[in-house]
């Protein structure tokens, strides 16, 4: 059980603490570090409540029930349709961002051995290698993620330790609260791990205590890591440089180069590159696994059979790969769009499902999230406001 808890916690951390580490310093650069602290705390609190509401609703249904089944049971066919659309939009947007970042890194790796390949081919190579792990199921993803997380966290500690002495404190006090809109959606998306909870519930055979511990610990560690990381990167690389990177077609490789320069050591460039590769990969594995299970549940595909697994894999990976082939510079923009969808799927819909289960249909199970009607109503109101605000921001 302890081994499972460690693996599941690392899956949550890996799903959260991935591409967000690359995108957050760029997205929050205009806002500044001091203003960003409050945004991070708000996003973490709201998204954690949303995760526990997903757990609550899922525990009242049979194992292997995913978001579609949960929505149908609590909100009817209308809720089921909305969940289908929103879920697909979110996970495909996230996978598009991760494949875009991965393709950028793969082409850079080939460039190191003086073999130039087009970026679309880098995307295909990335998907074939790491999509193959997802195709093998959650146990294989768990094992791969444990190894990658060990290397990633070691690289993270090493980079932070080397760059901290080069922080320029005046850069941390600067910032414009008026640029909040450009950061909100990316910050909330960075805590978008909750799509994996139905898969974890099955993994733990519906044992509620370890699930609660895993979600609590797994969500808190990314919050601490994000705050420390944004402090280090904004203080060393500089706000202006980070704001320019956000709109670059090669945002990930530019970020790696700038971080290496900020550290003042050529050797750090290799570590920074390894770190960014693993950040992209762990996020990709967690989100792809969620979508893989979701499609199997929604389309009634049997992932225990060879044909069912191939259908799930192709439906999971083909659409985002096609998007990246035609729009290779979509990394940060895709995460911003995903933020709006993330709030709807992982805050608003879980809140509505929990409300329906508790107070309308009276089908709630033994486990209920702390806070009663007040906290649940606040989650629904806050998520509605954020979704409307975010939609205007990404469309303007």
Beta strands, then each sheet from edge to edge (+ up, - down):
end
